[in-house]
Amino acid sequence: MNWLLLLGGGLALANLAPPAYKTYHNTRFGYRIDYPADFRPQPEAGNGDGRRFVSPDGQAVLSAYASYGDVLDGGLAENQKIARQGWQEKHATLVLDQRTRTGYVLSGQVKGRIFYEKTVFKSNTLTTFLWEYPATRKAAMDAVIRHTIQTLQPSVAGAD
């Protein structure tokens, strides 16, 4: 990997140069998100809602997807609750469970892996991205996740 140097013993240190990125544009829902250029895009989902991107060694995965949803009358809170319960069923330790102005963020660890899930509601559409990677790569992945957060352009599919 051009942005990660693996040392004996499983330690990971970030190179000085930031990774290069490519942009994925989802045609069905109209969202865009950047992913590291050396990640392998997997086939788009059969229903066209998104796709996964896998690091060269298969250890880090970015999933991006969207769905139509009405979040009036507590629907967004309910969606967050369902996502939280899904992680709890996997015995995850949540360290971040936060509502934002336009969605929510969940993050934590499960079985030595960190997850960071962000969902944004816009134009009657929920756009989500999910990072999953070994906890040993946290230092290297922090900047990558910040870049993903900054470059996500949520769905415009339901816009008038």
C-alpha positions in Angstrom: 0.0 0.0 0.0 1.3 3.4 -0.8 -0.2 4.9 2.4 0.6 2.2 4.9 3.8 0.6 5.8 3.4 -2.7 7.6 6.2 -3.7 10.0 6.9 -7.1 11.6 4.7 -7.7 14.6 1.7 -6.2 12.9 2.4 -2.6 13.7 1.2 -0.1 11.1 2.6 3.4 10.6 1.4 6.0 8.1 3.8 7.3 5.4 4.4 11.0 5.3 2.6 11.3 2.0 -1.2 11.3 2.1 -3.0 8.7 0.0 -4.3 9.5 -3.4 -8.1 9.3 -3.8 -10.7 8.4 -6.5 -14.4 9.4 -6.4 -17.3 7.0 -6.6 -20.5 8.5 -8.0 -23.6 6.4 -7.4 -25.9 6.9 -10.4 -29.2 5.7 -8.8 -29.1 7.9 -5.7 -26.7 10.7 -6.9 -24.2 10.6 -4.0 -20.5 10.9 -4.3 -17.7 9.7 -1.9 -13.9 9.6 -2.1 -12.0 6.3 -1.4 -8.3 5.6 -1.4 -7.1 5.0 -5.0 -5.4 1.7 -4.2 -8.6 0.2 -2.9 -10.4 -2.3 -5.2 -14.0 -1.3 -6.0 -16.3 -4.4 -5.7 -19.2 -4.9 -8.1 -22.1 -2.5 -7.5 -25.0 -3.9 -5.6 -27.7 -5.5 -7.7 -30.2 -2.9 -6.8 -27.7 -0.1 -7.5 -27.7 1.4 -4.0 -23.9 1.3 -3.5 -20.7 -0.7 -3.4 -17.8 -1.8 -1.3 -14.1 -0.8 -1.6 -11.4 -3.1 -0.3 -7.8 -2.4 0.6 -5.1 -4.4 -1.3 -4.6 -6.7 1.7 -8.4 -7.1 2.3 -8.2 -5.8 5.8 -9.9 -2.4 5.4 -13.3 -2.0 3.8 -15.4 1.0 2.9 -19.1 0.4 2.2 -21.2 3.2 0.7 -24.9 2.9 0.1 -28.2 4.8 0.1 -31.9 4.1 0.6 -35.1 6.1 0.4 -36.6 6.9 3.8 -39.0 9.2 5.5 -37.5 10.3 8.8 -40.3 12.5 10.0 -41.8 11.8 13.4 -38.7 10.2 14.9 -37.7 8.1 11.9 -34.1 9.2 11.9 -33.8 8.3 15.6 -35.4 5.0 14.9 -33.0 4.3 12.1 -30.1 5.2 14.4 -31.5 2.9 17.1 -31.7 0.0 14.6 -28.1 0.6 13.5 -27.0 0.7 17.1 -28.8 -2.5 18.0 -27.1 -4.2 15.0 -23.7 -3.3 16.4 -24.7 -4.3 19.9 -25.8 -7.7 18.6 -22.3 -8.2 17.2 -21.0 -7.4 20.8 -19.5 -4.1 19.7 -18.2 -1.5 22.2 -19.7 1.8 21.1 -17.5 4.9 21.8 -19.5 7.3 19.7 -23.3 7.4 19.3 -24.2 10.9 18.2 -27.0 12.6 16.4 -25.9 15.3 14.0 -27.9 18.1 12.4 -28.6 15.9 9.4 -28.1 12.4 10.6 -26.0 10.3 13.0 -22.6 8.7 13.6 -21.8 5.4 15.3 -18.3 4.2 16.0 -16.6 1.6 18.1 -14.8 -1.7 18.1 -15.8 -5.3 17.6 -13.4 -8.2 17.7 -10.3 -6.1 17.3 -11.8 -4.1 14.4 -12.9 -0.4 14.4 -16.0 0.7 12.7 -17.1 4.2 11.8 -20.6 4.6 10.3 -22.1 7.9 9.2 -25.6 8.4 7.8 -26.9 11.6 6.4 -30.5 12.4 5.6 -31.2 14.7 2.6 -33.9 14.8 -0.1 -35.8 11.9 1.4 -32.8 9.7 1.1 -30.5 8.2 3.7 -26.8 8.1 2.5 -24.5 5.9 4.6 -20.8 5.1 4.6 -19.2 2.5 6.8 -15.5 2.0 7.4 -14.2 -1.2 9.0 -10.5 -1.9 9.7 -8.1 -3.5 12.2 -7.7 -1.4 15.4 -3.9 -1.6 14.8 -4.4 0.7 11.8 -6.2 3.5 13.7 -3.5 6.1 13.4 -3.2 5.6 9.6 -7.0 5.5 9.1 -7.9 8.6 11.1 -6.9 10.9 8.2 -8.5 8.7 5.6 -11.8 8.8 7.5 -11.6 12.6 7.9 -11.2 12.9 4.2 -14.2 10.6 3.6 -16.3 12.7 5.9 -15.3 16.0 4.2 -15.9 14.7 0.7 -19.2 12.9 1.1 -21.8 14.6 -1.0 -25.2 13.0 0.1 -27.9 11.9 -2.3 -29.8 14.3 -4.5 -32.1 11.6 -5.8 -35.2 12.9 -4.1 -34.6 16.6 -4.9 -37.3 18.6 -6.6 
